[in-house]
Amino acid sequence: EELEPIIYTIRNAFQTEMIFLLGVYQANPKVLGKEYDLLVLAAEQEKRPMHEFESLIYNRCHDFAVISVSVHRWDTIRHLLSSGNIFFSQLCKPEKLIYNSGEGKLTGPVLINPAIKHANLLAEFRQMLEKAKGFLLGSSIYKAALEYQLGAFMLHQAVEQTLNAFLCPLMGLRLQTHNLQKLLLYTRRLSEALYYAVFPRNSGPEIQLFQLLQKAYIYGRYKNNFQVSQDNLEILTDRVIFLQEMVSRIFPEKLNLYFEKQNPFNPD
């Protein structure tokens, strides 16, 4: 019942094909109650950028409940599902569907030559992770030169590239964003461990640390008064190393589980 006004608001904001409830989580902070994770599929007639719809939903629905939301066009997701996409086949399940306009129809994914696809996805992951490790190395060079602001920027890029290494091979597309929270949201849909373990954001210091990393993408390059301490840079460096170690372990596990069973796997 709590989601009914949200569904109504989304449907009246733009042409909506489907809405999926992907998960219900403890909101942060806890006093806010529950957080609902939604995937919205817009009709292919909608030509505006999908991030505009996401902002619209947040602006109109924040009084109803705490939500996380992603919007994609139905024709894009339909094509990915028909080609055996791993990521969206885990999300677009009938049991998660809470609204359907009746125009779209879910079909099961089709795996084409699984052995070759497995090898290609693993190779893509490893190539992208190596790039992420390059940014981590670059941060250490800036740290040695006492350029802590630029070191933080490189750590932001290391996290962004690491999360993309986990997501892109499974999604079949790259999210056009530098927002680490958005990338973590997508990551949580396949691995809650990756979402909560590295940047828990469950206390004032943890929130500040994550915000520092977020700001480093712009401020680390263009704000002369942006301050990053050596201690914070070292803490963030350890977090990035931990994240890359987790991704190196979890991605092959997820991939192997999917191809071994050839059916949807469950998040951590």
Helices and strands as residue ranges (DSSP letters): H 4-13, E 16-26, G 30-32, E 34-42, H 50-61, E 66-73, H 74-82, H 86-91, G 94-96, E 97-100, H 114-144, H 148-171, H 180-188, H 192-196, H 204-222, H 230-261
